[in-house]
């Protein structure tokens, strides 16, 4: 290299610095890409976190609303419970009364049937007695006629 003119040191230093700047720019670009990737990952995680937070809050609100509804329904049911008990008691009383009326009706029907049977027996006996009286009257009449005929003869 003796024949070539010597390049001043500044140019060499400039070239080295340019190479260093280029490598630093590449590193910076890579670091920016990594940072951008990390930022997008963090954004994604933040969105997921927010989504799950909102979902959890919504589920909590729904649970609280359902609990309130259950309390209201229990309170509402508690208002009707005495009425339901009273209606059941009245129903049971009505059923007892109905059964007693049926038993009474059946007893009266049996008594009526017995009374009708007794009436029929009495009527038959009265008819027999009437027939017996008529026969006795007829016999007495025929005996009287015989006596009159015998007395006339």
SULPEZI-V651289 format. One line per field, one symbol per residue. ss: DSSP state (h for helix, s for strand, l for the rest). psi: psi as a letter, one per 40 degrees, with the letter a starting at -180 (. if undefined). A space follows every 10 residues. Layout:
BEGIN
ss = ???
psi = ???
END
This chain:
BEGIN
ss = llllllllhh hhhhhhhhhh hhhhhhhhhh hhhhhhhhhh hhhhhhhhhh hhhhhhhhhh hhhhhhhhhh hhhhhhhhhh hhhhhhhhhh hhhhhhhhhh hhhhhhhhhh hhhhhhhhhh hhhhhhhhhh hhhhhhhhhh hhhhhhhhhh hhl
psi = fdeiihhidd dddddddddd dddddddddd dddddddddd dddddddddd dddddddddd dddddddddd ddddddddde dddddddddd dddddddddd dddddddddd dddddddddd dddddddddd dddddddddd dddddddddd dd.
END
